[in-house]
Amino acid sequence: MLTNLKRVSFFAIFCTFCLLVLGGHVHNTESSLACPDWPLCYGQFFPKMEGKIFWEHSHRLLASFVGFLTLLLVFAAYKRREVDKHAFGVSLLLIFMVVIQGVFGGITVLLKLSNLVSTAHLALSMIFFLMLIYMGHISTWTRNFIQAPKSDMAYRPIFKHYSSGLLLLIFLQIILGAFLRHSGVGAACGLGAEHSLLCFDAHKWEHTLWPNTAQAQMHVLHRYFAIIVALATMIVAHKLLRALKRWSMASHFVSEIKFYIYTILSTVLIQIFLGIWSVATSLGPLPTTLHLAVAASLLAGTWKIILLLKSYEKSTECKTDSWLSDYFELTKPKLGLLVLSTALCGMILARGHIGFLNGLLVLLFIYFVIAGGASLNCVLEKDVDGKMERTKNRPLPAGRLSMSQSLIFGIGLSLAGLVPLFLLTNWLTATLTFVAVVIYLFFYTPLKKKTEMAVFIGAIPGALPPLIGWTAVTGQFDPVSVSLFFVLFIWQLPHFFAISLHHVDDYKQATIYTYPTRYGESFTRALIMLFTVILVATSLTPKLLNYFSSVYFYTAATLGVGISLLALRGLLPFSPGKSDIRTWARRYFITSITYLPLLIITMAFFKL
């Protein structure tokens, strides 16, 4: 069965790569709307396959086949679930992503190639591709294959983290390129061989390093970012090749890592050539399609290096953290990603306009403030984190970073975000960001040790990001932005109640006041039900303000029914013991994490 999982995984990887390339060709040949309906094409499962219809419908058929292969993966992983539960969990995530991709594909057609939806469609495709590679990796990796020593003192995990940073840069470059193509900015610097190196500024009527128009600036940013990615690839590859000489790896394992290092080196050089060729040929279908294919290969090669290094770490007793990962962990990246996504949602939903580059800078500065605040929170809660099982290995309680290092880092990041926000954006946006950090650090954090009501205080800074994003565009509040605030505010309450129920022993150990530690589990489950109902009602109010379409209303209602039924299960009797209650609380926590992004995505796609 391992062999079956391996075979299906690798075939699915190949087909998904072909799907990515075919999708790029469909867009580059302007075949995306050759079939104006969805999921059928002119009301037929198999229309006459000719011209642009051939490319568009072939893309749909191949996507359906990839979905079928993903179902086979789930089946193969299910049969092995007693041996490898992790692989089965990954397969379920993959099938969920297939469903979301299908929805994105349909919305892309129905909204006539919305830039946002089309870019999100490609972004999720790339993530799905990486997850399939991960599935293929875990289905083949064994310690015997690596033949690793029990310990490798020369190994340094910093190289894995360098590679992870490179992966992020490549992914951002791909998404930026997709957004430019879908926005029609590919020709903003001129087309033809004479415009392939420098950007032609139509206002000045000359070639320049930085044009005046916003669209041309976006295009040039993509070119400059490509140079950064190329340099980063060369630096990481050079460092890895030097480090491999010192590590105690088996020769065949070293050879595999070297293969992927040379692969990413060659592909990044090919990418630069393809980018120049694409402009020189006026965005011809062949170079632009190859551009996407090689980008996917570069992303996959970097990802494979990371997976191999992670596998080596698991097979030895070497360290898995570095100074880079410690500082990154200090910023609580999951929290930062949630805050950033909700702030972006506020920017997208606001009625107004903000320049692409300005929008990126605002999001960057907001992230700096949130990351700095999270770092300072870790400083304030060092002793508390050391008492809880799930947080005792964080950099500060584990002793990998000192208080002074963390304090300087947190203050520096916060100032690096706040000062530019006050200087470059409106006073309301900067003030809201400042207030969010102050409440989080100086009210919520100390109150957790004094009252269970602190959760209501903590929900305020957690609900401010959509307002911050909104005011960055409009400079003012309105009823819709306030309704977004309350959706985020209410969502956090049952979400945190479920966390506190799942980790009740940890919170008791750290003497943190929560509703389960003060009033018991039954009362907390009733609170989860109550605030879930309030959440569902609150999520429907934006439609009453005539800001979203009926599709949003019905989607929000459907999501609300699903999470409400799960909350209702918490009111029913559980078998003796705590494991079932903990399992239910964890399930609700995971469901709430899924619920919020789906609600936000629906808002973004179906505003009027």
C-alpha positions in Angstrom: 0.0 0.0 0.0 3.0 2.3 0.6 3.9 1.6 -3.1 0.4 2.6 -4.2 0.5 5.8 -2.2 3.9 6.6 -3.7 2.8 5.9 -7.3 -0.4 7.9 -7.0 1.4 10.8 -5.3 4.0 11.1 -8.0 1.5 10.7 -10.8 -0.7 13.4 -9.2 2.4 15.7 -8.9 3.1 15.2 -12.6 -0.5 15.9 -13.6 -0.7 19.0 -11.4 2.4 20.4 -12.9 0.9 19.9 -16.4 -2.3 21.5 -15.1 -0.4 24.6 -13.9 1.3 24.9 -17.3 -1.9 24.3 -19.2 -3.7 26.9 -17.0 -0.9 29.4 -17.9 -1.3 28.6 -21.6 -5.1 29.1 -21.4 -4.6 32.6 -19.9 -1.7 33.5 -22.3 -3.8 32.5 -25.3 -6.8 34.5 -24.0 -8.8 31.2 -23.9 -10.0 31.7 -20.3 -13.6 32.6 -21.2 -13.8 30.4 -24.3 -16.4 28.5 -22.3 -18.7 31.2 -20.9 -20.5 28.8 -18.5 -19.3 26.5 -15.7 -18.9 23.6 -15.0 -20.2 22.8 -18.5 -19.1 24.3 -21.7 -22.0 25.7 -23.7 -24.2 23.4 -21.7 -22.2 20.3 -22.8 -19.8 17.9 -21.0 -17.8 17.5 -24.2 -18.2 20.4 -26.6 -16.5 20.5 -29.9 -12.8 20.6 -29.0 -11.4 23.2 -31.4 -9.7 26.6 -31.1 -9.7 28.3 -27.7 -12.4 25.9 -26.5 -9.9 23.1 -26.8 -7.5 24.7 -24.4 -10.0 25.9 -21.9 -12.0 22.7 -21.7 -8.9 20.5 -21.6 -7.8 22.5 -18.6 -11.1 21.8 -16.9 -10.9 18.1 -17.8 -7.4 17.8 -16.5 -8.4 19.6 -13.3 -11.2 17.0 -12.8 -8.7 14.2 -13.3 -6.4 15.7 -10.7 -9.4 15.8 -8.3 -9.9 12.1 -9.0 -6.3 11.4 -8.3 -6.6 13.3 -5.0 -9.5 11.0 -4.1 -7.3 8.0 -4.8 -4.7 9.5 -2.5 -7.2 9.8 0.3 -8.2 6.2 -0.2 -4.6 5.0 -0.2 -3.8 7.1 2.8 -6.9 5.9 4.6 -5.9 2.3 4.3 -2.6 3.2 5.9 -4.0 5.5 8.6 -3.1 3.1 11.5 0.5 3.3 10.4 0.7 6.9 9.3 -2.1 9.2 10.5 -0.2 12.2 9.3 -0.3 11.2 5.7 -4.1 10.6 5.9 -4.5 14.1 7.4 -2.5 15.6 4.6 -4.7 13.8 2.1 -7.8 15.3 3.6 -6.3 18.7 3.4 -5.5 18.1 -0.3 -9.1 17.1 -1.1 -10.4 20.2 0.7 -8.0 22.3 -1.4 -9.3 20.6 -4.5 -12.9 21.6 -3.6 -11.8 25.3 -3.0 -9.9 25.3 -6.3 -13.0 24.1 -8.1 -15.0 26.9 -6.5 -12.3 29.4 -7.5 -12.4 28.1 -11.0 -16.1 28.6 -11.2 -16.0 32.1 -9.7 -13.3 33.0 -12.1 -15.6 32.3 -15.0 -18.7 33.8 -13.4 -17.0 37.0 -12.5 -15.3 37.2 -15.9 -11.7 36.8 -14.8 -11.7 38.9 -11.6 -8.0 39.9 -10.9 -8.3 38.9 -7.3 -9.9 35.6 -7.8 -7.6 34.6 -10.7 -4.5 35.4 -8.6 -5.9 33.6 -5.6 -6.6 30.6 -7.9 -3.0 30.4 -9.0 -1.7 31.0 -5.4 -3.7 28.1 -4.1 -2.7 26.0 -7.1 1.0 26.5 -6.2 0.3 25.6 -2.5 -1.6 22.5 -3.7 1.4 21.5 -5.9 3.7 21.9 -2.9 1.5 19.8 -0.7 1.4 17.0 -3.2 5.2 17.1 -3.3 5.1 16.8 0.5 2.8 13.8 0.3 5.2 12.2 -2.2 8.1 12.9 0.0 6.6 11.4 3.2 5.5 8.4 1.2 9.0 7.6 0.2 11.3 8.9 2.9 12.7 6.4 5.4 15.7 6.7 7.8 17.4 3.8 6.1 17.4 5.8 2.8 19.2 8.7 4.5 21.5 6.4 6.5 22.1 9.2 8.9 24.4 9.0 11.9 22.8 9.2 15.4 24.2 12.7 15.7 25.7 15.3 13.4 27.4 18.1 15.3 28.4 19.9 12.1 24.8 20.3 10.9 23.2 23.7 11.2 19.4 24.2 10.8 20.0 27.8 9.7 20.4 26.5 6.2 16.9 25.0 6.2 15.7 28.4 7.4 17.6 30.2 4.6 15.9 27.9 2.2 12.5 28.6 3.7 13.1 32.3 3.3 14.0 31.7 -0.3 10.8 29.7 -0.8 8.8 32.6 0.5 10.5 35.0 -1.8 9.9 32.8 -4.9 6.2 32.3 -3.9 5.7 36.1 -3.5 7.4 36.7 -6.9 5.0 34.2 -8.6 2.0 35.8 -7.0 3.2 39.3 -7.9 3.7 38.1 -11.5 0.3 36.5 -11.6 -1.4 39.7 -10.4 0.4 41.8 -13.0 -0.6 39.5 -15.8 -4.3 39.3 -14.7 -4.3 43.1 -14.2 -3.0 43.7 -17.7 0.1 45.4 -16.4 2.5 43.1 -18.3 2.8 45.7 -21.1 3.0 48.7 -18.8 6.7 49.2 -19.5 6.3 48.7 -23.2 6.6 45.6 -25.4 9.3 44.5 -27.8 13.1 43.9 -27.6 13.9 47.5 -27.0 11.8 47.5 -23.7 13.0 44.2 -22.3 15.6 45.6 -20.0 14.6 49.1 -19.0 11.0 50.4 -18.5 9.6 52.9 -21.0 8.0 55.8 -19.2 5.2 57.1 -21.4 5.0 60.4 -19.5 8.7 61.2 -20.0 8.9 59.3 -23.3 12.2 57.7 -22.3 13.5 54.5 -20.7 14.0 54.8 -16.9 14.7 52.8 -13.8 11.6 54.0 -12.0 8.6 55.2 -14.1 5.9 57.7 -12.9 2.7 55.7 -13.5 1.5 53.2 -10.9 1.0 50.4 -13.4 4.6 50.7 -14.7 5.9 50.9 -11.1 4.2 47.6 -10.4 5.8 46.0 -13.5 9.3 47.4 -12.5 8.8 46.1 -9.0 8.3 42.6 -10.4 11.6 43.0 -12.3 13.6 44.2 -9.3 12.1 41.5 -7.1 13.3 39.0 -9.7 16.8 40.2 -9.2 16.5 39.9 -5.4 15.2 36.3 -5.9 18.0 35.4 -8.2 20.7 36.8 -5.8 19.1 35.1 -2.9 19.0 31.7 -4.8 22.7 32.0 -5.6 23.6 32.9 -2.0 21.6 30.1 -0.5 22.9 27.6 -3.0 26.5 28.6 -2.4 26.1 28.3 1.4 24.4 24.9 1.1 27.1 23.5 -1.2 29.8 24.6 1.2 27.9 23.2 4.2 27.3 19.8 2.6 31.1 19.1 2.7 31.0 19.3 6.5 27.9 17.3 7.2 28.0 13.6 7.9 25.4 12.6 5.3 25.4 9.5 3.1 26.8 10.2 -0.3 23.6 9.4 -2.2 21.7 11.7 0.0 24.2 14.5 -0.5 23.9 13.8 -4.3 20.1 14.3 -4.1 20.4 17.6 -2.3 23.0 18.7 -4.8 20.8 17.8 -7.7 18.1 20.1 -6.4 20.6 22.9 -5.6 21.9 22.8 -9.2 18.3 22.6 -10.4 17.2 25.8 -8.7 20.4 27.6 -9.8 19.8 26.7 -13.5 16.0 27.4 -13.3 16.5 30.9 -11.8 18.9 31.8 -14.7 16.4 30.4 -17.2 13.6 32.4 -15.5 15.5 35.7 -16.1 16.0 34.8 -19.7 12.3 33.9 -20.1 11.2 37.1 -18.5 13.3 39.2 -21.0 12.1 37.0 -23.9 8.4 37.4 -22.8 8.7 41.2 -23.1 10.8 41.0 -26.3 8.1 38.8 -28.0 5.2 41.1 -26.8 4.1 38.5 -24.2 4.0 35.6 -26.6 2.2 32.5 -25.4 5.3 30.2 -25.5 7.8 32.3 -23.4 5.1 33.4 -20.9 3.8 29.8 -20.5 7.4 28.5 -20.0 7.9 31.4 -17.6 5.2 29.9 -15.3 6.4 26.4 -15.8 10.0 27.2 -14.8 8.7 29.3 -11.8 6.8 26.2 -10.6 10.0 24.1 -11.0 12.0 26.6 -9.0 9.5 26.6 -6.3 9.3 22.8 -6.2 13.1 22.4 -6.2 13.5 24.8 -3.2 10.7 23.0 -1.4 12.3 19.7 -1.9 15.6 20.9 -0.4 13.7 22.0 2.7 11.9 18.6 3.0 15.2 16.7 2.6 16.8 18.8 5.3 13.8 18.4 7.6 14.0 14.6 7.1 17.7 14.6 7.9 16.9 16.5 11.1 14.3 13.9 12.1 16.8 11.1 11.5 19.5 12.6 13.8 19.7 14.2 17.1 20.9 17.6 15.7 19.3 20.9 16.5 16.2 22.1 14.6 16.2 25.7 15.6 18.5 28.6 14.8 18.7 32.3 15.7 16.7 33.1 12.6 13.8 30.7 13.5 13.9 31.9 17.1 13.4 35.5 16.2 10.7 34.5 13.7 8.9 32.4 16.3 9.1 35.3 18.7 6.8 37.3 16.3 4.1 34.6 16.5 3.8 34.3 12.7 0.4 32.5 12.7 -1.1 35.4 14.6 0.6 37.8 12.3 -0.7 36.0 9.2 -4.3 36.2 10.6 -4.0 39.9 11.4 -2.5 40.6 8.0 -5.2 38.7 6.1 -8.0 40.5 8.0 -6.3 43.9 7.4 -6.0 43.0 3.7 -9.7 42.1 3.7 -10.6 45.5 5.1 -8.5 47.2 2.3 -10.1 45.1 -0.4 -13.7 45.6 0.9 -13.4 49.4 1.4 -15.0 51.6 -1.2 -12.0 53.7 -2.4 -8.6 53.3 -4.0 -5.1 52.8 -2.7 -2.1 52.5 -4.9 -0.7 49.0 -5.2 2.7 50.0 -3.9 1.2 52.1 -1.1 -1.0 49.2 -0.1 1.9 46.8 0.1 3.8 49.3 2.3 0.9 49.7 4.6 0.5 46.0 5.0 4.3 45.6 5.6 4.2 48.3 8.3 1.2 46.8 10.0 3.0 43.5 10.0 6.0 45.1 11.7 3.8 46.5 14.4 2.0 43.2 15.0 5.2 41.2 15.0 6.8 43.7 17.4 3.9 43.6 19.7 3.9 39.8 19.7 7.6 39.8 20.5 7.0 42.2 23.5 4.1 40.0 24.6 6.6 37.1 24.8 8.8 39.2 27.0 6.0 40.0 29.3 4.8 36.3 29.5 8.2 34.6 29.7 7.4 33.1 33.1 3.9 32.1 32.2 5.1 30.4 29.0 7.7 28.5 30.9 4.9 26.9 33.0 2.8 25.6 30.1 3.6 22.5 28.2 2.7 23.9 24.8 4.7 27.1 25.2 7.7 26.1 27.4 9.9 25.5 24.3 9.5 29.1 23.0 12.8 30.9 22.6 12.6 33.0 25.8 11.5 30.3 28.3 13.9 27.8 26.7 16.8 30.3 27.1 17.6 30.5 23.4 17.1 34.3 23.4 17.7 36.7 26.2 15.2 39.3 27.6 17.3 42.2 26.3 17.6 40.7 22.8 13.8 40.1 22.7 13.0 43.5 24.1 15.2 45.4 21.6 13.9 43.3 18.8 10.2 43.9 19.8 10.6 47.7 20.3 12.6 48.0 17.1 10.0 46.2 15.0 7.1 48.2 16.5 8.8 51.5 15.9 9.7 50.4 12.3 6.0 49.9 11.7 4.4 52.7 13.7 6.6 55.6 12.6 6.1 55.1 8.8 2.3 54.6 9.4 2.1 58.0 11.2 4.2 59.6 8.4 2.8 58.0 5.3 -0.9 57.1 6.1 -3.7 59.0 7.7 -3.8 59.6 11.5 -6.8 57.3 12.0 -5.0 54.2 10.6 -1.9 54.9 12.6 -3.8 55.6 15.8 -5.9 52.4 15.5 -2.7 50.4 15.0 -1.1 52.0 18.1 -4.2 51.4 20.2 -4.3 47.8 19.2 -0.8 47.2 20.4 -1.3 49.2 23.7 -4.5 47.2 24.6 -2.8 43.9 23.7 0.3 44.5 25.8 -0.8 46.7 28.7 -4.4 45.6 29.3 -5.1 42.1 27.9 -1.7 40.6 28.9 -1.7 41.5 32.6 -5.5 41.0 33.0 -5.1 37.3 32.0 -3.6 36.7 35.4 -6.4 38.5 37.2 -9.8 37.8 35.5 -11.3 35.5 33.0 -13.0 38.6 31.5 -9.6 39.5 29.9 -10.7 37.5 26.8 -13.2 40.3 26.0 -10.5 42.9 26.3 -8.1 40.8 24.1 -10.8 40.5 21.4 -10.6 44.3 20.8 -7.1 44.4 19.3 -7.9 41.2 17.5 -10.9 42.8 15.8 -9.2 46.1 14.8 -7.2 44.9 11.8 -10.2 45.1 9.3 -10.8 48.6 10.5 -7.1 49.5 10.1 -7.2 48.2 6.5 -10.5 49.9 5.8 -9.3 53.3 7.1 -6.0 53.0 5.2 -8.1 53.3 2.0 -10.9 55.6 3.1 -9.6 57.5 6.1 -12.9 57.1 8.0 -15.4 54.6 9.5 -18.7 53.6 8.1 -21.4 51.0 9.2 -19.9 48.2 7.1 -16.4 48.6 8.6 -18.0 48.6 12.1 -19.9 45.4 11.2 -16.6 43.8 10.2 -15.1 44.8 13.5 -18.0 43.0 15.4 -17.7 39.9 13.2 -14.0 39.5 14.2 -14.7 40.5 17.8 -17.4 37.9 18.3 -15.5 35.2 16.4 -12.6 35.3 18.8 -14.8 34.5 21.9 -15.9 31.0 21.1 -12.6 30.4 19.4 -10.7 31.2 22.5 -13.2 29.4 24.8 -12.5 26.2 22.8 -8.7 26.7 23.1 -9.0 27.3 26.9 -11.1 24.1 27.2 -8.6 22.1 25.2 -5.6 23.4 27.2 -7.4 23.8 30.6 -4.6 21.9 32.5 -2.0 24.2 31.0 -3.9 27.3 32.0 -4.3 25.9 35.5 -0.6 25.3 35.8 0.2 28.8 34.7 -2.6 30.3 37.0 -4.2 32.1 34.0 -7.9 32.9 34.6 -10.2 31.3 32.0 -13.8 30.3 32.0 -13.1 26.5 32.3 -10.7 27.1 35.2 -13.2 29.3 37.0 -16.7 28.1 36.1 -16.1 24.6 34.7 -16.4 22.9 31.4 -20.2 22.7 31.1 -20.5 26.5 31.5 -17.8 27.1 28.9 -19.5 24.8 26.4 -22.7 26.7 26.9 -20.8 30.0 26.2 -19.4 28.5 23.0 -22.9 27.7 21.9 -24.2 31.2 22.8 -21.5 33.2 21.1 -21.6 30.9 18.1 -25.2 31.8 17.5 -24.3 35.5 18.0 -21.5 35.1 15.6 -23.7 33.7 12.9 -26.2 36.5 13.3 -23.5 39.1 13.3 -22.0 37.6 10.1 -25.3 38.2 8.3 -25.6 41.9 9.2 -23.3 43.2 6.4 -25.8 41.9 3.8 -28.5 43.9 5.5 -26.4 47.0 4.8 -26.6 46.1 1.1 -22.9 45.8 0.7 -22.7 42.2 -0.2 -24.6 40.0 -2.7 -27.0 37.3 -1.9 -24.3 34.7 -2.6 -22.5 36.0 0.5 -25.6 35.8 2.6 -26.3 32.2 1.7 -22.7 31.2 2.0 -22.4 32.9 5.5 -25.7 31.2 6.5 -24.4 27.8 5.4 -21.1 28.2 7.2 -23.1 29.4 10.2 -25.3 26.3 10.3 -22.2 24.0 10.1 -20.3 25.7 13.0 -23.6 25.9 15.0 -24.2 22.2 14.7 -20.7 21.5 16.0 -21.2 24.0 18.9 -24.6 22.2 19.7 -22.7 18.9 20.0 -20.9 20.5 22.9 -24.1 20.7 24.9 -24.8 17.0 24.5 -23.5 14.5 27.1 -20.0 13.1 26.7 -18.7 9.8 27.8 -16.9 9.7 31.1 -13.4 11.1 31.0 -12.0 14.3 29.5 -10.7 13.0 26.2 -14.0 13.3 24.3 -14.5 16.9 25.5 -10.9 17.8 24.6 -11.4 16.2 21.2 -14.6 18.2 20.6 -13.0 21.4 21.7 -10.0 20.9 19.4 -12.4 20.1 16.5 -14.4 23.3 17.2 -11.1 25.3 17.3 -10.0 23.9 13.9 -13.4 24.4 12.4 -13.4 28.1 13.6 -10.0 28.6 11.9 -11.5 27.2 8.7 -14.8 29.2 9.1 -13.2 32.7 9.3 -11.0 32.5 6.1 -14.0 31.1 4.1 -16.2 33.9 5.4 -13.6 36.6 4.6 -12.9 35.1 1.1 -16.7 35.2 0.4 -16.8 38.8 1.5 -13.9 39.7 -0.8 -15.4 38.0 -3.8 -19.1 39.0 -3.5 -19.2 42.6 -2.5 -21.6 44.7 -4.5 
